[in-house]
Amino acid sequence: MPVSGYFKGHGSEVMKNMRKQYGDKKGESVFYATANKKGEKPGSAGPSHETAKKMIKKRAHGKKS
């Protein structure tokens, strides 16, 4: 799946910015780590339903995600 499937269709822009900021190899690593942390999967519009529920529960208890 192309990176454009991540970050609500803005994956290529995000990848470009991360590579610019962190370098090619590290930028790609940070890109996928961030996507995983957010619970995104290629082509998804955001975190999965289960991940979203966990994030909301954490916020309700004052925890950072």
ABEGO torsion letter per residue (X at the ends): XBAAABGGGAAAAAAAAAAAAAEAAAAAAAAAAAAAAAGBBBGBAEBBAAAAAAAAAAAAAGBBX
